[in-house]
């Protein structure tokens, strides 16, 4: 990446035609919690509420400048699509954006609004791989330019402007930069820039536990395709790290990659919303979430990249539910209850004063001595539910805790 910083500076200057640098804000709440100086780079405050606009704009401006065409194609159900749409509008270019049929209407509508007549949206495929194949085939047949969300040098260069801004805003090199990782474009760009301008700055990476494509690639020495991915952190749930990003990231140690449990990310999202008033999507909360996993944090100056804030509030009940389960404040049980009068009353008397029934399903079955109850219980302290389990055992009531059983929880909860 010879003269990479100079190229990134040119991209950053051009980017000012679209928006001013996103804020870099010191966060007193997180600083006090971790005994460090924690700064948040607020990429959730770009015009499209994610950093993806940077790479899309940079790649598009270079192609347009060299007369490489004005028709662009991408496959995305989220932030990359919105970045492409916004950039197409800016350059008066034509965009064709392929999205899975299952994409929520809110994301489709936002992409269309950002494009403002410059883009056509094609819904195809139940799964992203099908959508991607259709987009690439269309680009080949039409002669349009396909823009990858991360596996493109100009996309990576555009994302690196995040690093240039934070160095300018901080006025000094931070001790640590925490970078969320999906396909790796942002991480590759920022670490490439830091290697040139702030080589003493340590990089730490955050991936969703259900999509650790960078960590597995580092352990294997080459990109690998994960057999399955948890799509909850949809902005970073990538089965295979990009080939170009891995060339830049392959020098790092797997110990610098911190898997974030999806349910724990929900606690971080609620924490940032309730305490700081900051709306982050799951991928946008990754860097903040893994602060608890990073060694030698105390006393350091740390910058977390909050990569996006495109959160659909219809998902808030699910986020709250998952956060409660992770924190041990809500658990689900299947109880084996004797089918006799008064059995339910006996059970209710075992509940503590802070225990609240949030879910209850019971089907009385004829010609059986026992029946099954699905029950969800919320409380204020995790040990309340441990105590309840002890009382159930003492009373001879059989139970099964299905809170963390992935099959039963998905089907019943």
ABEGO torsion letter per residue (X at the ends): XBGAAAAAAAAAAAAAAABBBBBBBBBAAAAAAAGBBBBBBBAAABAAGBAAAAAAAAAAAAAAAAGAEABBBBBBABAAAAAAAAAAAAAGBBBBBBBBAABBAAAAAAAAAAAGGABBBBBBEABAAAAAAAAAAAAAAAGBBBBBAABBAAAAAAAAAAAAAAAAAAGBBBABBBBBBBAGAAAAAAAAAAAAABAABBBBBBBBAABBAAAAAAAAGBBBBBABBBAABAAABBABBBAAAAAAAAABBAAABBBBBAAAAAAAAAAAAAAAGBBBBAAAAAAAAAAAABBGABGBBBBBBBABABBBAAAAAAAAAAAAAAAGABBBBBBBBBBBBGAAAAAAAABBAABBBABBBBBBBBGBABBBBBBBBBBABAAAAAAAAAAAAAAGBBBBBAAABAAAAAAAX
